[in-house]
Amino acid sequence: MSEPSPSKHPVIAEDMARLGGLLRESLAPHLAPQGQMRILNLACGRCDEAETLIQVGSELAGGGSVEMVGADIRIREIRQARETHAHLPAEFLLEDATQIGRHQQLGDDFNLVFLRHQNFWHGQELWKKIFDQGIAKLRPDGRLVITSYFDEEHRLALRALEALGMEVVSNRRNKASRSLTDAPGKSVDRWVAVLKRRGT
């Protein structure tokens, strides 16, 4: 699979290039080679990262099959994701991520569960439910990845995930992350963390 095509929005393309590099560096040492790759992207919005995730997933799968399922409660964003990424091996569900477990047909064998810019700061109990649902969809040897906009939120989210039985195996500060001019102290994919089930 070739590298993601340049975005119509160069700033987003740059963000995705940085995210892709961080995911490769963070996941490769902690995710054994996979014959196939199933990715669950929770609260995905319009899913700017779809092509990047599938590209990285293809590399980790060693050329095996890759599929991604994205889920978000916002119909406008899901419609946009479906239209923009119709060429990808991806499905986008209009779904409350706290209820993703009711989609039993999805299975619980995802190699990777991804949450970009989780919003733990503004709804801790809600995000604990989302984290818990994501963890339940992971294979025993699967990995969960979060990215965060700012330091304190990232710290709190990791603490919540650890309380749910996860263990941090990689936690990287994206030193090239793009600052948000209207939100001092926040930047795009400022932190990228990889977690596994404790004891696996």
Backbone as JSON Lines, residues from 0, in Angstrom:
{"i":0,"aa":"M","n":[0.85,-1.18,0.0],"ca":[0.0,0.0,0.0],"c":[0.89,1.24,0.0]}
{"i":1,"aa":"S","n":[0.57,2.22,-0.83],"ca":[1.38,3.43,-0.91],"c":[1.11,4.34,0.27]}
{"i":2,"aa":"E","n":[1.98,5.33,0.42],"ca":[1.77,6.31,1.48],"c":[0.46,7.05,1.23]}
{"i":3,"aa":"P","n":[-0.18,7.56,2.3],"ca":[-1.42,8.31,2.13],"c":[-1.24,9.45,1.13]}
{"i":4,"aa":"S","n":[-2.25,9.63,0.27],"ca":[-2.18,10.72,-0.69],"c":[-2.25,12.06,0.02]}
{"i":5,"aa":"P","n":[-1.63,13.09,-0.55],"ca":[-1.64,14.39,0.1],"c":[-3.06,14.89,0.33]}
{"i":6,"aa":"S","n":[-3.3,15.42,1.48],"ca":[-4.62,15.95,1.82],"c":[-4.85,17.27,1.1]}
{"i":7,"aa":"K","n":[-6.1,17.61,0.9],"ca":[-6.43,18.93,0.37],"c":[-6.08,20.01,1.38]}
{"i":8,"aa":"H","n":[-5.9,19.6,2.62],"ca":[-5.54,20.53,3.69],"c":[-4.12,20.21,4.12]}
{"i":9,"aa":"P","n":[-3.13,20.96,3.66],"ca":[-1.73,20.62,3.95],"c":[-1.43,20.53,5.45]}
{"i":10,"aa":"V","n":[-2.09,21.35,6.26],"ca":[-1.84,21.31,7.7],"c":[-2.24,19.95,8.27]}
{"i":11,"aa":"I","n":[-3.38,19.44,7.84],"ca":[-3.83,18.12,8.3],"c":[-2.89,17.04,7.8]}
{"i":12,"aa":"A","n":[-2.43,17.17,6.56],"ca":[-1.48,16.19,6.02],"c":[-0.21,16.15,6.86]}
{"i":13,"aa":"E","n":[0.26,17.3,7.28],"ca":[1.45,17.35,8.14],"c":[1.18,16.71,9.49]}
{"i":14,"aa":"D","n":[0.0,17.0,10.06],"ca":[-0.37,16.36,11.33],"c":[-0.37,14.85,11.19]}
{"i":15,"aa":"M","n":[-0.92,14.35,10.08],"ca":[-1.01,12.91,9.87],"c":[0.35,12.28,9.65]}
{"i":16,"aa":"A","n":[1.24,12.99,8.97],"ca":[2.6,12.46,8.78],"c":[3.29,12.3,10.13]}
{"i":17,"aa":"R","n":[3.13,13.28,11.01],"ca":[3.74,13.18,12.34],"c":[3.09,12.06,13.14]}
{"i":18,"aa":"L","n":[1.76,11.97,13.08],"ca":[1.07,10.91,13.82],"c":[1.5,9.53,13.32]}
{"i":19,"aa":"G","n":[1.58,9.37,12.01],"ca":[1.99,8.09,11.45],"c":[3.36,7.67,11.94]}
{"i":20,"aa":"G","n":[4.29,8.61,11.95],"ca":[5.63,8.3,12.44],"c":[5.63,7.88,13.9]}
{"i":21,"aa":"L","n":[4.87,8.59,14.7],"ca":[4.8,8.24,16.13],"c":[4.16,6.88,16.34]}
{"i":22,"aa":"L","n":[3.12,6.57,15.57],"ca":[2.47,5.27,15.71],"c":[3.42,4.14,15.32]}
{"i":23,"aa":"R","n":[4.16,4.32,14.25],"ca":[5.13,3.29,13.85],"c":[6.15,3.06,14.95]}
{"i":24,"aa":"E","n":[6.71,4.14,15.46],"ca":[7.75,4.03,16.49],"c":[7.19,3.44,17.78]}
{"i":25,"aa":"S","n":[5.96,3.79,18.11],"ca":[5.38,3.37,19.39],"c":[4.82,1.96,19.36]}
{"i":26,"aa":"L","n":[4.24,1.56,18.22],"ca":[3.56,0.27,18.16],"c":[4.47,-0.89,17.78]}
{"i":27,"aa":"A","n":[5.38,-0.66,16.85],"ca":[6.19,-1.76,16.32],"c":[6.89,-2.59,17.41]}
{"i":28,"aa":"P","n":[7.48,-1.96,18.44],"ca":[8.15,-2.78,19.46],"c":[7.19,-3.52,20.38]}
{"i":29,"aa":"H","n":[5.91,-3.17,20.35],"ca":[4.98,-3.69,21.35],"c":[3.8,-4.47,20.76]}
{"i":30,"aa":"L","n":[3.82,-4.65,19.45],"ca":[2.75,-5.4,18.8],"c":[3.4,-6.42,17.88]}
{"i":31,"aa":"A","n":[3.26,-7.68,18.24],"ca":[3.88,-8.75,17.45],"c":[3.35,-8.72,16.02]}
{"i":32,"aa":"P","n":[4.14,-9.17,15.04],"ca":[3.68,-9.19,13.65],"c":[2.33,-9.89,13.53]}
{"i":33,"aa":"Q","n":[1.44,-9.29,12.79],"ca":[0.07,-9.78,12.68],"c":[-0.2,-10.26,11.26]}
{"i":34,"aa":"G","n":[-0.93,-11.37,11.13],"ca":[-1.32,-11.83,9.8],"c":[-2.4,-10.97,9.2]}
{"i":35,"aa":"Q","n":[-3.2,-10.36,10.08],"ca":[-4.21,-9.41,9.65],"c":[-4.32,-8.36,10.75]}
{"i":36,"aa":"M","n":[-4.96,-7.26,10.43],"ca":[-5.06,-6.17,11.4],"c":[-6.49,-5.65,11.42]}
{"i":37,"aa":"R","n":[-7.1,-5.73,12.59],"ca":[-8.43,-5.15,12.79],"c":[-8.27,-3.96,13.73]}
{"i":38,"aa":"I","n":[-8.78,-2.81,13.3],"ca":[-8.63,-1.57,14.05],"c":[-10.01,-1.03,14.39]}
{"i":39,"aa":"L","n":[-10.21,-0.7,15.65],"ca":[-11.44,-0.06,16.11],"c":[-11.11,1.35,16.54]}
{"i":40,"aa":"N","n":[-11.73,2.33,15.89],"ca":[-11.47,3.74,16.14],"c":[-12.72,4.34,16.79]}
{"i":41,"aa":"L","n":[-12.64,4.57,18.09],"ca":[-13.81,5.04,18.85],"c":[-13.85,6.56,18.93]}
{"i":42,"aa":"A","n":[-15.07,7.11,18.86],"ca":[-15.27,8.56,18.86],"c":[-14.43,9.19,17.76]}
{"i":43,"aa":"C","n":[-14.56,8.64,16.55],"ca":[-13.64,8.95,15.45],"c":[-13.94,10.25,14.74]}
{"i":44,"aa":"G","n":[-15.13,10.83,14.94],"ca":[-15.48,12.04,14.21],"c":[-15.39,11.82,12.71]}
{"i":45,"aa":"R","n":[-14.87,12.81,11.97],"ca":[-14.74,12.66,10.52],"c":[-13.54,11.79,10.15]}
{"i":46,"aa":"C","n":[-12.75,11.42,11.12],"ca":[-11.68,10.44,10.98],"c":[-10.6,10.85,9.98]}
{"i":47,"aa":"D","n":[-10.01,12.02,10.22],"ca":[-8.89,12.45,9.38],"c":[-7.78,11.41,9.35]}
{"i":48,"aa":"E","n":[-7.68,10.64,10.42],"ca":[-6.57,9.69,10.57],"c":[-6.81,8.34,9.91]}
{"i":49,"aa":"A","n":[-7.94,8.15,9.21],"ca":[-8.28,6.82,8.68],"c":[-7.18,6.25,7.79]}
{"i":50,"aa":"E","n":[-6.73,7.04,6.82],"ca":[-5.72,6.52,5.88],"c":[-4.41,6.23,6.61]}
{"i":51,"aa":"T","n":[-4.05,7.08,7.55],"ca":[-2.82,6.88,8.32],"c":[-2.9,5.59,9.13]}
{"i":52,"aa":"L","n":[-4.02,5.36,9.81],"ca":[-4.17,4.14,10.61],"c":[-4.11,2.9,9.73]}
{"i":53,"aa":"I","n":[-4.75,2.94,8.6],"ca":[-4.76,1.76,7.72],"c":[-3.38,1.51,7.13]}
{"i":54,"aa":"Q","n":[-2.66,2.59,6.8],"ca":[-1.29,2.43,6.3],"c":[-0.4,1.79,7.36]}
{"i":55,"aa":"V","n":[-0.44,2.32,8.57],"ca":[0.37,1.77,9.66],"c":[-0.06,0.34,9.96]}
{"i":56,"aa":"G","n":[-1.37,0.1,9.96],"ca":[-1.88,-1.25,10.19],"c":[-1.4,-2.23,9.15]}
{"i":57,"aa":"S","n":[-1.35,-1.8,7.89],"ca":[-0.87,-2.67,6.82],"c":[0.59,-3.04,7.02]}
{"i":58,"aa":"E","n":[1.38,-2.08,7.46],"ca":[2.79,-2.36,7.73],"c":[2.93,-3.36,8.88]}
{"i":59,"aa":"L","n":[2.15,-3.17,9.92],"ca":[2.21,-4.08,11.07],"c":[1.68,-5.46,10.73]}
{"i":60,"aa":"A","n":[0.79,-5.52,9.75],"ca":[0.23,-6.81,9.32],"c":[1.14,-7.52,8.33]}
{"i":61,"aa":"G","n":[2.25,-6.89,7.97],"ca":[3.19,-7.52,7.05],"c":[2.57,-7.83,5.7]}
{"i":62,"aa":"G","n":[1.67,-6.96,5.26],"ca":[1.02,-7.17,3.97],"c":[-0.27,-7.95,4.07]}
{"i":63,"aa":"G","n":[-0.64,-8.39,5.28],"ca":[-1.91,-9.08,5.46],"c":[-3.08,-8.11,5.37]}
{"i":64,"aa":"S","n":[-4.28,-8.64,5.53],"ca":[-5.47,-7.8,5.38],"c":[-5.61,-6.81,6.54]}
{"i":65,"aa":"V","n":[-6.21,-5.68,6.23],"ca":[-6.45,-4.64,7.22],"c":[-7.89,-4.2,7.08]}
{"i":66,"aa":"E","n":[-8.56,-4.03,8.2],"ca":[-9.88,-3.42,8.2],"c":[-10.01,-2.51,9.4]}
{"i":67,"aa":"M","n":[-10.79,-1.45,9.24],"ca":[-11.01,-0.52,10.33],"c":[-12.5,-0.28,10.5]}
{"i":68,"aa":"V","n":[-12.92,-0.19,11.74],"ca":[-14.28,0.21,12.08],"c":[-14.19,1.49,12.9]}
{"i":69,"aa":"G","n":[-14.85,2.53,12.43],"ca":[-14.93,3.78,13.17],"c":[-16.33,3.95,13.73]}
{"i":70,"aa":"A","n":[-16.43,4.59,14.88],"ca":[-17.74,4.82,15.49],"c":[-17.79,6.2,16.12]}
{"i":71,"aa":"D","n":[-18.9,6.88,15.9],"ca":[-19.11,8.19,16.52],"c":[-20.62,8.43,16.59]}
{"i":72,"aa":"I","n":[-21.02,9.24,17.54],"ca":[-22.44,9.52,17.75],"c":[-22.94,10.67,16.88]}
{"i":73,"aa":"R","n":[-22.02,11.4,16.27],"ca":[-22.38,12.6,15.49],"c":[-22.61,12.23,14.03]}
{"i":74,"aa":"I","n":[-23.85,12.38,13.57],"ca":[-24.22,11.91,12.24],"c":[-23.51,12.69,11.14]}
{"i":75,"aa":"R","n":[-23.32,13.98,11.32],"ca":[-22.65,14.77,10.27],"c":[-21.23,14.28,10.05]}
{"i":76,"aa":"E","n":[-20.51,14.04,11.15],"ca":[-19.14,13.58,11.02],"c":[-19.05,12.19,10.42]}
{"i":77,"aa":"I","n":[-19.96,11.31,10.8],"ca":[-19.95,9.95,10.24],"c":[-20.25,9.98,8.75]}
{"i":78,"aa":"R","n":[-21.2,10.8,8.35],"ca":[-21.48,10.93,6.91],"c":[-20.26,11.43,6.16]}
{"i":79,"aa":"Q","n":[-19.56,12.39,6.75],"ca":[-18.36,12.92,6.11],"c":[-17.27,11.85,6.02]}
{"i":80,"aa":"A","n":[-17.11,11.08,7.09],"ca":[-16.11,10.0,7.08],"c":[-16.44,8.97,6.01]}
{"i":81,"aa":"R","n":[-17.71,8.61,5.9],"ca":[-18.11,7.61,4.9],"c":[-17.82,8.1,3.49]}
{"i":82,"aa":"E","n":[-18.08,9.37,3.24],"ca":[-17.87,9.93,1.91],"c":[-16.38,10.08,1.6]}
{"i":83,"aa":"T","n":[-15.64,10.61,2.55],"ca":[-14.21,10.88,2.32],"c":[-13.4,9.61,2.18]}
{"i":84,"aa":"H","n":[-13.77,8.58,2.95],"ca":[-12.93,7.37,3.03],"c":[-13.6,6.15,2.39]}
{"i":85,"aa":"A","n":[-14.46,6.39,1.42],"ca":[-15.18,5.29,0.77],"c":[-14.23,4.32,0.07]}
{"i":86,"aa":"H","n":[-13.03,4.79,-0.28],"ca":[-12.06,3.95,-1.01],"c":[-11.25,3.06,-0.07]}
{"i":87,"aa":"L","n":[-11.42,3.22,1.23],"ca":[-10.61,2.47,2.2],"c":[-11.37,1.25,2.72]}
{"i":88,"aa":"P","n":[-10.62,0.25,3.23],"ca":[-11.28,-0.9,3.87],"c":[-11.76,-0.52,5.27]}
{"i":89,"aa":"A","n":[-12.78,0.34,5.29],"ca":[-13.26,0.9,6.56],"c":[-14.78,0.99,6.56]}
{"i":90,"aa":"E","n":[-15.34,0.82,7.74],"ca":[-16.78,0.95,7.96],"c":[-16.96,1.98,9.07]}
{"i":91,"aa":"F","n":[-17.95,2.85,8.92],"ca":[-18.18,3.89,9.91],"c":[-19.6,3.76,10.46]}
{"i":92,"aa":"L","n":[-19.69,3.55,11.77],"ca":[-20.95,3.32,12.44],"c":[-21.43,4.58,13.15]}
{"i":93,"aa":"L","n":[-22.7,4.89,13.01],"ca":[-23.32,5.94,13.8],"c":[-23.69,5.28,15.13]}
{"i":94,"aa":"E","n":[-22.85,5.48,16.13],"ca":[-22.99,4.73,17.37],"c":[-22.38,5.48,18.54]}
{"i":95,"aa":"D","n":[-23.05,5.39,19.67],"ca":[-22.52,5.88,20.94],"c":[-21.39,4.93,21.36]}
{"i":96,"aa":"A","n":[-20.19,5.48,21.48],"ca":[-19.03,4.63,21.8],"c":[-19.16,3.96,23.17]}
{"i":97,"aa":"T","n":[-20.0,4.49,24.05],"ca":[-20.21,3.84,25.35],"c":[-21.06,2.58,25.21]}
{"i":98,"aa":"Q","n":[-21.65,2.38,24.01],"ca":[-22.53,1.23,23.78],"c":[-22.02,0.32,22.67]}
{"i":99,"aa":"I","n":[-20.75,0.45,22.32],"ca":[-20.23,-0.31,21.18],"c":[-20.31,-1.82,21.42]}
{"i":100,"aa":"G","n":[-20.37,-2.23,22.67],"ca":[-20.46,-3.65,23.0],"c":[-21.73,-4.32,22.49]}
{"i":101,"aa":"R","n":[-22.78,-3.51,22.24],"ca":[-24.01,-4.13,21.75],"c":[-23.9,-4.59,20.29]}
{"i":102,"aa":"H","n":[-22.84,-4.14,19.6],"ca":[-22.57,-4.63,18.25],"c":[-21.76,-5.93,18.37]}
{"i":103,"aa":"Q","n":[-22.43,-6.99,18.77],"ca":[-21.72,-8.24,19.01],"c":[-21.09,-8.8,17.74]}
{"i":104,"aa":"Q","n":[-21.67,-8.44,16.59],"ca":[-21.13,-8.95,15.33],"c":[-19.75,-8.4,15.04]}
{"i":105,"aa":"L","n":[-19.36,-7.32,15.72],"ca":[-18.01,-6.78,15.53],"c":[-16.95,-7.71,16.1]}
{"i":106,"aa":"G","n":[-17.34,-8.51,17.08],"ca":[-16.39,-9.41,17.72],"c":[-15.54,-8.68,18.76]}
{"i":107,"aa":"D","n":[-14.67,-9.45,19.38],"ca":[-13.79,-8.9,20.41],"c":[-12.34,-9.28,20.1]}
{"i":108,"aa":"D","n":[-12.0,-9.17,18.82],"ca":[-10.68,-9.6,18.37],"c":[-9.93,-8.5,17.64]}
{"i":109,"aa":"F","n":[-10.11,-7.26,18.08],"ca":[-9.39,-6.15,17.45],"c":[-7.94,-6.14,17.92]}
{"i":110,"aa":"N","n":[-7.04,-5.98,16.97],"ca":[-5.61,-5.87,17.3],"c":[-5.28,-4.52,17.9]}
{"i":111,"aa":"L","n":[-6.05,-3.52,17.48],"ca":[-5.78,-2.15,17.9],"c":[-7.08,-1.4,18.13]}
{"i":112,"aa":"V","n":[-7.18,-0.77,19.3],"ca":[-8.27,0.16,19.58],"c":[-7.64,1.54,19.7]}
{"i":113,"aa":"F","n":[-8.19,2.49,18.97],"ca":[-7.59,3.82,18.86],"c":[-8.58,4.89,19.29]}
{"i":114,"aa":"L","n":[-8.11,5.83,20.1],"ca":[-8.93,6.97,20.53],"c":[-8.09,8.23,20.36]}
{"i":115,"aa":"R","n":[-8.39,8.98,19.34],"ca":[-7.61,10.2,19.06],"c":[-8.23,11.39,19.77]}
{"i":116,"aa":"H","n":[-7.38,12.11,20.49],"ca":[-7.82,13.3,21.22],"c":[-9.01,12.98,22.11]}
{"i":117,"aa":"Q","n":[-8.87,11.93,22.9],"ca":[-9.92,11.62,23.88],"c":[-10.17,12.88,24.71]}
{"i":118,"aa":"N","n":[-11.39,13.0,25.22],"ca":[-11.82,14.23,25.88],"c":[-12.11,13.98,27.36]}
{"i":119,"aa":"F","n":[-11.2,13.26,28.01],"ca":[-11.42,12.83,29.4],"c":[-11.69,14.0,30.33]}
{"i":120,"aa":"W","n":[-11.04,15.12,30.08],"ca":[-11.16,16.29,30.95],"c":[-12.6,16.76,31.09]}
{"i":121,"aa":"H","n":[-13.39,16.6,30.03],"ca":[-14.75,17.15,30.01],"c":[-15.83,16.07,30.16]}
{"i":122,"aa":"G","n":[-15.5,14.95,30.76],"ca":[-16.51,13.92,30.96],"c":[-15.88,12.63,31.44]}
{"i":123,"aa":"Q","n":[-15.34,12.66,32.63],"ca":[-14.53,11.54,33.08],"c":[-15.3,10.23,33.17]}
{"i":124,"aa":"E","n":[-16.5,10.26,33.7],"ca":[-17.28,9.02,33.82],"c":[-17.66,8.48,32.45]}
{"i":125,"aa":"L","n":[-18.02,9.38,31.54],"ca":[-18.35,8.98,30.17],"c":[-17.15,8.31,29.51]}
{"i":126,"aa":"W","n":[-15.98,8.91,29.66],"ca":[-14.8,8.36,29.0],"c":[-14.31,7.08,29.66]}
{"i":127,"aa":"K","n":[-14.56,6.92,30.94],"ca":[-14.25,5.63,31.56],"c":[-15.07,4.52,30.9]}
{"i":128,"aa":"K","n":[-16.34,4.81,30.59],"ca":[-17.19,3.83,29.92],"c":[-16.67,3.53,28.51]}
{"i":129,"aa":"I","n":[-16.27,4.58,27.8],"ca":[-15.73,4.38,26.46],"c":[-14.45,3.55,26.51]}
{"i":130,"aa":"F","n":[-13.57,3.9,27.43],"ca":[-12.33,3.12,27.59],"c":[-12.66,1.65,27.87]}
{"i":131,"aa":"D","n":[-13.59,1.42,28.77],"ca":[-13.95,0.05,29.16],"c":[-14.5,-0.73,27.97]}
{"i":132,"aa":"Q","n":[-15.34,-0.07,27.17],"ca":[-15.89,-0.71,25.97],"c":[-14.79,-1.05,24.98]}
{"i":133,"aa":"G","n":[-13.85,-0.14,24.82],"ca":[-12.74,-0.4,23.9],"c":[-11.87,-1.56,24.36]}
{"i":134,"aa":"I","n":[-11.57,-1.59,25.64],"ca":[-10.75,-2.67,26.19],"c":[-11.41,-4.02,25.95]}
{"i":135,"aa":"A","n":[-12.73,-4.07,26.11],"ca":[-13.47,-5.32,25.94],"c":[-13.41,-5.84,24.5]}
{"i":136,"aa":"K","n":[-13.13,-4.96,23.55],"ca":[-13.07,-5.36,22.15],"c":[-11.68,-5.81,21.7]}
{"i":137,"aa":"L","n":[-10.69,-5.69,22.59],"ca":[-9.32,-6.04,22.24],"c":[-9.06,-7.55,22.33]}
{"i":138,"aa":"R","n":[-8.24,-8.03,21.41],"ca":[-7.66,-9.36,21.58],"c":[-6.79,-9.36,22.84]}
{"i":139,"aa":"P","n":[-6.53,-10.55,23.42],"ca":[-5.66,-10.57,24.6],"c":[-4.31,-9.92,24.37]}
{"i":140,"aa":"D","n":[-3.77,-10.04,23.15],"ca":[-2.47,-9.45,22.84],"c":[-2.6,-8.12,22.1]}
{"i":141,"aa":"G","n":[-3.81,-7.55,22.1],"ca":[-4.04,-6.3,21.39],"c":[-3.5,-5.1,22.15]}
{"i":142,"aa":"R","n":[-3.52,-3.96,21.49],"ca":[-3.02,-2.73,22.07],"c":[-4.06,-1.61,21.93]}
{"i":143,"aa":"L","n":[-4.1,-0.76,22.93],"ca":[-4.97,0.4,22.93],"c":[-4.09,1.65,22.84]}
{"i":144,"aa":"V","n":[-4.46,2.58,21.97],"ca":[-3.68,3.8,21.77],"c":[-4.58,5.01,22.0]}
{"i":145,"aa":"I","n":[-4.07,5.96,22.77],"ca":[-4.77,7.24,22.91],"c":[-3.82,8.36,22.51]}
{"i":146,"aa":"T","n":[-4.39,9.45,22.01],"ca":[-3.64,10.69,21.87],"c":[-4.38,11.76,22.65]}
{"i":147,"aa":"S","n":[-3.65,12.8,23.05],"ca":[-4.22,13.84,23.91],"c":[-3.76,15.21,23.46]}
{"i":148,"aa":"Y","n":[-4.62,16.2,23.74],"ca":[-4.31,17.59,23.41],"c":[-3.42,18.27,24.45]}
{"i":149,"aa":"F","n":[-3.57,17.87,25.74],"ca":[-2.79,18.58,26.75],"c":[-2.38,17.66,27.88]}
{"i":150,"aa":"D","n":[-1.37,18.11,28.62],"ca":[-0.63,17.27,29.55],"c":[-1.5,16.69,30.66]}
{"i":151,"aa":"E","n":[-2.26,17.53,31.34],"ca":[-3.02,17.07,32.51],"c":[-4.09,16.07,32.1]}
{"i":152,"aa":"E","n":[-4.78,16.35,30.99],"ca":[-5.8,15.41,30.53],"c":[-5.18,14.06,30.21]}
{"i":153,"aa":"H","n":[-4.02,14.07,29.58],"ca":[-3.34,12.82,29.24],"c":[-3.0,12.03,30.5]}
{"i":154,"aa":"R","n":[-2.48,12.72,31.49],"ca":[-2.14,12.06,32.75],"c":[-3.36,11.43,33.4]}
{"i":155,"aa":"L","n":[-4.48,12.15,33.43],"ca":[-5.7,11.64,34.04],"c":[-6.26,10.46,33.24]}
{"i":156,"aa":"A","n":[-6.21,10.55,31.91],"ca":[-6.72,9.45,31.09],"c":[-5.9,8.18,31.3]}
{"i":157,"aa":"L","n":[-4.58,8.32,31.39],"ca":[-3.75,7.14,31.63],"c":[-4.03,6.53,32.99]}
{"i":158,"aa":"R","n":[-4.25,7.38,33.98],"ca":[-4.57,6.87,35.32],"c":[-5.88,6.08,35.28]}
{"i":159,"aa":"A","n":[-6.87,6.59,34.55],"ca":[-8.16,5.88,34.44],"c":[-7.98,4.54,33.72]}
{"i":160,"aa":"L","n":[-7.19,4.52,32.67],"ca":[-6.96,3.27,31.95],"c":[-6.21,2.26,32.8]}
{"i":161,"aa":"E","n":[-5.27,2.72,33.58],"ca":[-4.56,1.81,34.49],"c":[-5.51,1.24,35.53]}
{"i":162,"aa":"A","n":[-6.46,2.03,36.0],"ca":[-7.45,1.55,36.96],"c":[-8.37,0.49,36.33]}
{"i":163,"aa":"L","n":[-8.47,0.5,34.99],"ca":[-9.27,-0.49,34.28],"c":[-8.46,-1.71,33.87]}
{"i":164,"aa":"G","n":[-7.24,-1.82,34.38],"ca":[-6.44,-3.02,34.15],"c":[-5.45,-2.92,33.01]}
{"i":165,"aa":"M","n":[-5.19,-1.7,32.53],"ca":[-4.24,-1.54,31.44],"c":[-2.87,-1.1,31.98]}
{"i":166,"aa":"E","n":[-1.86,-1.35,31.17],"ca":[-0.49,-1.0,31.52],"c":[0.14,-0.22,30.37]}
{"i":167,"aa":"V","n":[0.76,0.91,30.68],"ca":[1.4,1.73,29.65],"c":[2.7,1.07,29.21]}
{"i":168,"aa":"V","n":[2.84,0.86,27.89],"ca":[4.09,0.3,27.37],"c":[4.88,1.32,26.56]}
{"i":169,"aa":"S","n":[4.23,2.4,26.16],"ca":[4.91,3.49,25.46],"c":[4.13,4.77,25.7]}
{"i":170,"aa":"N","n":[4.85,5.85,25.97],"ca":[4.21,7.15,26.22],"c":[5.14,8.22,25.66]}
{"i":171,"aa":"R","n":[4.76,8.81,24.55],"ca":[5.65,9.73,23.84],"c":[5.05,11.13,23.73]}
{"i":172,"aa":"R","n":[5.87,12.11,24.01],"ca":[5.51,13.51,23.79],"c":[5.88,13.86,22.35]}
{"i":173,"aa":"N","n":[4.9,14.31,21.61],"ca":[5.1,14.71,20.22],"c":[5.68,16.12,20.21]}
{"i":174,"aa":"K","n":[6.98,16.22,20.14],"ca":[7.64,17.53,20.23],"c":[7.39,18.4,19.01]}
{"i":175,"aa":"A","n":[6.9,17.79,17.93],"ca":[6.6,18.56,16.73],"c":[5.1,18.83,16.59]}
{"i":176,"aa":"S","n":[4.32,18.57,17.64],"ca":[2.88,18.76,17.55],"c":[2.53,20.22,17.29]}
{"i":177,"aa":"R","n":[1.48,20.42,16.52],"ca":[1.05,21.76,16.12],"c":[0.23,22.41,17.23]}
{"i":178,"aa":"S","n":[0.69,23.55,17.7],"ca":[-0.02,24.27,18.77],"c":[-1.36,24.79,18.27]}
{"i":179,"aa":"L","n":[-2.35,24.77,19.15],"ca":[-3.65,25.34,18.84],"c":[-3.66,26.79,19.3]}
{"i":180,"aa":"T","n":[-3.75,27.7,18.35],"ca":[-3.61,29.12,18.67],"c":[-4.7,29.63,19.6]}
{"i":181,"aa":"D","n":[-5.87,29.02,19.55],"ca":[-6.98,29.48,20.4],"c":[-7.05,28.73,21.72]}
{"i":182,"aa":"A","n":[-6.08,27.86,22.0],"ca":[-6.1,27.06,23.23],"c":[-4.67,26.89,23.74]}
{"i":183,"aa":"P","n":[-4.17,27.87,24.48],"ca":[-2.79,27.79,25.0],"c":[-2.56,26.51,25.8]}
{"i":184,"aa":"G","n":[-1.41,25.87,25.57],"ca":[-1.08,24.64,26.28],"c":[-1.59,23.39,25.61]}
{"i":185,"aa":"K","n":[-2.35,23.56,24.51],"ca":[-2.87,22.41,23.78],"c":[-2.21,22.33,22.41]}
{"i":186,"aa":"S","n":[-2.01,21.11,21.95],"ca":[-1.47,20.9,20.61],"c":[-1.94,19.57,20.07]}
{"i":187,"aa":"V","n":[-1.88,19.43,18.75],"ca":[-2.44,18.27,18.05],"c":[-1.6,17.02,18.34]}
{"i":188,"aa":"D","n":[-2.28,15.98,18.82],"ca":[-1.59,14.72,19.16],"c":[-0.34,15.01,19.99]}
{"i":189,"aa":"R","n":[-0.54,15.82,21.02],"ca":[0.58,16.24,21.88],"c":[1.25,15.05,22.55]}
{"i":190,"aa":"W","n":[0.43,14.09,22.95],"ca":[0.92,12.85,23.55],"c":[0.34,11.66,22.8]}
{"i":191,"aa":"V","n":[1.12,10.61,22.64],"ca":[0.66,9.33,22.08],"c":[1.1,8.23,23.02]}
{"i":192,"aa":"A","n":[0.13,7.48,23.55],"ca":[0.42,6.4,24.49],"c":[-0.13,5.08,23.98]}
{"i":193,"aa":"V","n":[0.62,4.02,24.2],"ca":[0.22,2.66,23.86],"c":[0.08,1.88,25.16]}
{"i":194,"aa":"L","n":[-1.03,1.13,25.28],"ca":[-1.26,0.34,26.49],"c":[-1.63,-1.08,26.12]}
{"i":195,"aa":"K","n":[-1.35,-2.0,27.05],"ca":[-1.75,-3.4,26.91],"c":[-2.47,-3.82,28.19]}
{"i":196,"aa":"R","n":[-3.13,-4.97,28.13],"ca":[-3.74,-5.52,29.34],"c":[-2.64,-5.91,30.32]}
{"i":197,"aa":"R","n":[-2.81,-5.54,31.57],"ca":[-1.81,-5.87,32.58],"c":[-1.66,-7.4,32.68]}
{"i":198,"aa":"G","n":[-0.44,-7.86,32.7],"ca":[-0.17,-9.28,32.87],"c":[-0.11,-10.07,31.59]}
{"i":199,"aa":"T","n":[-0.29,-9.39,30.44],"ca":[-0.23,-10.11,29.16],"c":[1.1,-9.86,28.48]}
